[in-house]
Amino acid sequence: MTCREFADFIMGYLSAELPDETRRRFMRHLSLCDNCRAYLESYEQTVKLGARAFDDEDAAIPAAVPEDLIRAILDARRAS
């Protein structure tokens, strides 16, 4: 597995959706590649931080945030 393939399979790995053979290749590459280990760790931290960004739905919105951006975000959340 190349580093590029590794990056393509990260979401499948984290959601435990990789086929067995792909998971074995992913884990082998992970055991050999320092850069991909660091990338995976960074990716996992980003996902955790992103999830925490929505912990407090009642948090105050900073005054510097444009009203049209707020409306667009709220509309997108309602649509999904």
N, C-alpha and C positions, 0 to 999 in steps of 0.2 A: 504494500500500500504506500502511496506517495503522501506527502504532507498535504497536498491539494485534496486528494481523496479523503484523507483524515478529516479535514475541515468540512467537507461535504457531508460526512456521516455523523458529525457531533450531535446534531439534534436527535437523530435516530438512536444514538447511543444513550443519550440522557433520558430519552423516553422509553428505553428498553424495547425498541422496535426493530433492532437490527437482526437480520437472519444470523443463525449461528456461525456460519463460515465468515461472514463479514465482520461479526463481532470478534471472532478469533483474530482476524487480520488487523482489525482496529487495535485490539489489546496488544498484539505483538508490536505494531508500530509504536504504540504508546510506551512500551517498555524500552524501546531503542532510541527514541527521539526526544531529546531534552526540549527542543523548541515546541513540539506539539504538546508535551506535558505542561509547559508553561502556558501555552495557548488555551488548553482545556481548562486549566485552573482559572485563568483570567475570564474565560467565557462563563464558567460556573458562577464566579463572583458577580459578573455583570447581570446575569439572570436573577440572582438573589437580590442585588441592589435595585434592579428594575421592579421586582415584585414589591419590595418595601416602599417604593415611591407612591404606591396606592394604598398603604396601610390606613391612612387617616383621610377618609373622604370628606370630612368636615374641616380640614385644614384651610386656613385663610389663604387666599390667592394674593400674591404680591401685587401692589398697585401698578408696577411697571409692565405687567402682562396685558397686552392689548385685548380689549373686549371681544373683537371679532375672532381672535384665537381661542378664547375661552368658549365662545358659542360653538365654534367648529369642533372643538374637543368634546364638548357635551353632546352635540348632535351625533358625532361618530360613536360615542359610547352608547347612546340610545339606539342607534341603528344596529349595533352588533349584539 
